[in-house]
Amino acid sequence: MDLGTIIGVISGFAFILMAILTSGGFIALYISLPAFIMVVGGSFAAMLVSNPLSRMLGIMRYVNLTLRAPDLKEEKIISDLVAFSERARREGLLALEDNLDEVEDEFMRKGVQLVVDGTDPDIIKSVLYNDLNQLQERHDTGIKIFDDWGKIAPAFGMIGTLAGLIAMLQALGEDPDAIGQGMALALITTMYGSVMANLVLVPMKNKLEDRNRDEIRVKEIVVEGILSIQSGDNPRILLEKLVSFLPPRQRDAIRQESARD
């Protein structure tokens, strides 16, 4: 579980409520069902217009990605690739087939199998990067949903503002009490749209982009490792190639572990 996402959203709403209370306001004044329906319901309806129904009904899958801290296992993947390289140099590429069932990562298993089958390096690279491109497209779909929704929600806040102003202007000279209600609806819908976009939707888009970058980086490590194994690179050179994808702190940890092995 990614506590950062949960803590961020909860604390964000908490700070907003605290600001309201400490300024002498009442929470009840900021709760408006019509404004909520206008912003949340209206923006979701707009997203249904611009996306397939199945995609929007499956949106919780993307929400779960922002709430779950992924275990990419970069260290294990690199150590496995280095071990494959060492065995390939000692016993030949065909010997790698004996350990394929132990490989947890499906992408890596596919790459090693292509190497064992004697596939041309250019074809291996093409096949693996095709999988990588498809993965990127799937990730881009989720990112685009939250990016678009983050732009639409404030727009529906403005629509609610216009609706409130219309109600307020219509009440001029007729019902003075309705003027305040109309102005309240006008301002609250703008607030709801801004909060929804800037505290929930845009941050979720940013987190999905981070998840995408991290997973793509791991897949690129695998591709580089597979191609190096096939070309017969020295395992130490391979290790240095692969750790260059990682932050310095992780590099040192992997080097130390490899030295112990």
N, C-alpha and C positions, 0 to 999 in steps of 0.2 A: 504494500500500500504506500502510495506517495503522500506522506503527511504534509508536504509543502503545499500541495494543491488544496487539501482539506482545510488546513490551518489558514491559508491565505484567504479563501472564500469566507470562512466563518469569521475570521478577525476583521475582514473588510466590512462585512455587514455590521459587526459589533462596533467598529469605529464610527460607522455612519450613525447608528442608533445612539452611541455615546455623544456624538456631536449634537444630535437633535435634542437629547435630554439636557445636556449642559448649557444649551442655548436658551433653555426655558420652554422648549416646545413639547408637545404631547405626541406620543407615538401614533395615537388614533388619528391624528390629523393627516398622517402620511400614509394611511392605509386606505386604498381606494380600489374596490373591485372593478369599476368601469375602466380605470386607468390600467389595471393589470390585464384585463381582457383586451384592451386596445393594443397594448405593447406586446405582450407575450403571445396572445392568440393571433393578433393581426400579423406579427412578424413571422410566426410559424406558418400561417396560411400562405404568406408570400413565398416562404421557402418551399412549400409544397408545390407552388406554381412553377418554380424554377428548378426543381429536382424531382427525380422519380419517387413515387410513393414508397417503394421498398427501401430506398436509401434513407429517407427521413424516418421511417419506422425503425430502422436499424441504427439510429443515431446513438443509442446507449452504448453501442460497441465502441464508438469513438470516445464517448465520455469515460468509459472504463479504462481506456488507454491513458487518459490524463490522470486517473486516480491510482493506477497501478504502476509502481516503480519497477521497470524491467530489469531483469538480471541477464545482461548480454554475454557474460562469461568470456570477456575478451582474453583474460589470462589463460583460461583452459583451452580456448580455441587456438591461441598461439602456441601453447605447449604441445598440443596435439599435432599441429602442423609441423613443428620442429621434430617431433618424434617420428612422424611419417617420413620426413626428409632423411633422418638418420637411418631408418630402416630401408628406405629405397636405395640409399647409397651402399648399404651393406649387402642387401639381398635382391635388389632389383625392384622395379615398379610393380611387377605382378604379385610380390609378397604383400603389398598393401591390401589386397583383397581379403586377406584373412582377418583384418581388423575392422572391416567396414561396418559390421553389425554393432560395433561398440561406439560408433560415431553418433552422437545425439543430434547434432545439427544436420537437418536434411539437406541444406544447401551445400555444406561441406561434403557430405556423403555423395551427393550427386557429382561434385567436382572430382573427388578421388576416384569414383567409378569411371568417369570419362578418361582419367589418366591411366587407370589400369587397362582400359579397353584400347589404349594406344591411339586415342583420338588426336588429331592435329591440334597444336596449340591455338591456332587462330580460331578453330571451330569451338574449342573449349571456352575461349574468351568470349566468343559470340554467344554461346549458349548461356553462360553464366551471367553475362551483362544483359541479356534479354530478360532473364529472371529478375535481375536487379531493376531493370527499367519498369517491369510490370509491378514490382513491389513499390517503386517510387510513385507510379500512377495511382495505386490504391491509397497510398498515404496522402497524396495530393488531393484526392477526393474528400477525405475527412477534413483536411486543413481548409479546403475551399468552403466547405459547409459553414464552419465557424467564422471564417473570414467574411463571407457574404452576410451571415446572420448578424455579425457584429456591426456591419454597415447598415443593415435594414432596421434593426431595433431602434436606434435613435431617430430614424426617419418616422417610424410609427409613433414615437414620443412626440415628434413635431405635429403629426396628424392629430394626436390627442389634444395638443395645445391649440390647434386651430378649431377643433370641435368645442373645446371649452370656451374659447373666445367668441365663437358664434353664439353659444348659449348665453354668454354674458351680455353680448351686445343686444341679443333679442330681448333680454330681460330689462334692458334700460327703460325706465319710465313705467314698467308694469309691476315687476316684483323685485324690489331692491335686494331681498335676501338671496335671490338666485344669482345675483352678480358675484357674490363671494364664492358660491358653489362652483360657478363656471370658471372663475379665475383659479380656484384650487385645483380643479380637474386639469386645467390648462398647464399649470406648473408641475403637478405631480406626474403626469404622463411623460413630460420631458425628463424629469428626474428618473423615473423608472427605466426609460429607454437608455439613458446614459449609464446608469448603474448596471443594467443587464449587459450592455456592450462592454464596458470598461472593467468590470469586476469579474465577469463570467466568460463571455464569449471570446473576446480578444485574447485574454490570458490563456484560455484553453487552446486557441489556435496556436499561440506561441509555444505552448508546451508540446503540442503535437508536432510542431516543426522541430523541436529539440529531439523528440523521440525518433523522428524520421532521420535526422542527421546522425544520431548515434547508431541506429540499426544499419543505415547505409554504410557507415564507416566500418562496422564489423564485417559486413558482406564484402567490402573491398579488401579487407585484410585476408579473407578466405580466398578471394580470387588471386591476389598477389601470391599467397602461399601455395596454392595449387599450381600456378604457372611456374613458380620457382622450383617446386618439387619435380615437375616434369622436365625442366631444363637441367636438373642435376646440380643446383646451387649447393654450396657448402652450408650445412645447418647453421653455423654461426653467422654467416652472411644473411641467411634467411631470417634468423632471429632479429638481427639489426634492422632488416627491411620492415619486418612486421611491427616491432615496437615503436618505430618512427611514427606510426599512426596514432599512438597513445600519448597522453600527457606525461611529462617527465617523471612524476612520482610513480606512476604505474610502470614505466619503463624500468626503473631501478629495481622494483619488486620482482618483475619477471626475470631480469638478468640474474638477480641473486638466486632465485629459485632454480633457474636453468643451470647455474654454476654448481649448486648442491647436487643436482641430478647427475 
